[in-house]
Amino acid sequence: HAEKAMLEWLRRHKSETIFVACSQNNADAIRMYKAGAHFVMQTDALAMRSTRDIFLETVANVGDCSQLVAVGLAHKKKLLKLQ
């Protein structure tokens, strides 16, 4: 992993740099923390948090699912632009 190499380099040079890593799952996040990362962003955790926020903003605050449909359509358009 490139992140582990960077963390080792920072450790050897006694750097005070705050290192933020990215991971795809819990096991990778744990490995990054053990290697010395200060914070690890997990794509699955970010997706869950975003989903929770979307539901709270669109359903709980409005009281129905009408806003959820609009948010879904906007998300679909963004995804299609990435193709």
Backbone torsions as a table, in degrees:
resi	resn	phi	psi	omega
1	HIS	NA	134.3	177.9
2	ALA	-65.1	-36.8	-179.6
3	GLU	-60.9	-42.3	179.9
4	LYS	-63.0	-39.7	177.9
5	ALA	-63.8	-42.1	178.3
6	MET	-64.7	-41.8	178.7
7	LEU	-63.2	-40.0	178.1
8	GLU	-64.6	-42.0	178.6
9	TRP	-62.3	-44.7	178.6
10	LEU	-61.4	-40.6	179.4
11	ARG	-64.6	-46.6	-179.0
12	ARG	-61.9	-33.1	-179.1
13	HIS	-94.0	10.7	177.6
14	LYS	51.3	41.4	-179.1
15	SER	-75.6	145.9	175.2
16	GLU	-100.4	16.8	179.4
17	THR	-64.2	135.1	174.5
18	ILE	-83.7	124.1	-175.3
19	PHE	-106.5	123.5	177.4
20	VAL	-111.4	125.7	-179.3
21	ALA	-114.4	166.2	175.5
22	CYS	-122.0	145.1	177.8
23	SER	-142.1	161.6	179.4
24	GLN	-94.4	-17.5	-174.7
25	ASN	-156.5	174.9	-177.2
26	ASN	-62.8	-41.5	-177.8
27	ALA	-61.8	-44.4	177.9
28	ASP	-64.5	-39.1	179.3
29	ALA	-62.3	-43.7	178.7
30	ILE	-61.9	-42.9	178.6
31	ARG	-61.2	-40.0	179.7
32	MET	-66.4	-42.4	177.0
33	TYR	-63.0	-43.0	178.7
34	LYS	-63.4	-31.2	179.5
35	ALA	-77.8	-13.3	175.9
36	GLY	119.9	4.5	178.5
37	ALA	-62.9	143.3	178.2
38	HIS	-83.8	-32.8	179.3
39	PHE	-149.8	138.3	178.7
40	VAL	-123.2	121.7	175.9
41	MET	-88.8	127.2	178.0
42	GLN	-106.9	126.5	-176.9
43	THR	-62.1	-37.6	179.3
44	ASP	-68.1	-38.2	178.8
45	ALA	-67.7	-39.1	177.5
46	LEU	-64.4	-39.6	178.7
47	ALA	-64.8	-42.0	179.1
48	MET	-64.0	-41.8	-179.4
49	ARG	-65.0	-43.0	178.3
50	SER	-62.7	-42.0	178.9
51	THR	-61.8	-44.2	178.8
52	ARG	-59.9	-46.4	-179.8
53	ASP	-62.3	-41.2	179.4
54	ILE	-61.7	-45.8	-179.8
55	PHE	-63.9	-42.5	179.5
56	LEU	-63.7	-42.1	-178.2
57	GLU	-71.8	-35.7	-171.9
58	THR	-97.8	-33.0	-176.2
59	VAL	-102.7	-53.6	-175.8
60	ALA	-64.1	-41.3	-177.8
61	ASN	-75.5	-31.0	-177.3
62	VAL	-93.1	-34.5	179.0
63	GLY	97.0	-5.5	175.0
64	ASP	-145.8	-178.2	-174.5
65	CYS	-95.8	6.8	-176.7
66	SER	-60.0	-41.6	179.2
67	GLN	-69.6	-31.2	179.0
68	LEU	-62.5	-40.1	178.0
69	VAL	-63.2	-43.7	179.7
70	ALA	-63.8	-42.3	178.5
71	VAL	-64.7	-39.5	178.2
72	GLY	-62.5	-41.9	178.1
73	LEU	-64.5	-41.4	178.1
74	ALA	-63.7	-41.1	178.8
75	HIS	-64.2	-42.9	178.7
76	LYS	-58.7	-43.8	179.4
77	LYS	-61.7	-42.3	178.4
78	LYS	-62.0	-43.2	180.0
79	LEU	-64.0	-41.6	-179.8
80	LEU	-64.5	-31.6	177.1
81	LYS	-67.3	-25.2	-179.0
82	LEU	-78.1	-14.0	-177.9
83	GLN	-71.4	NA	NA
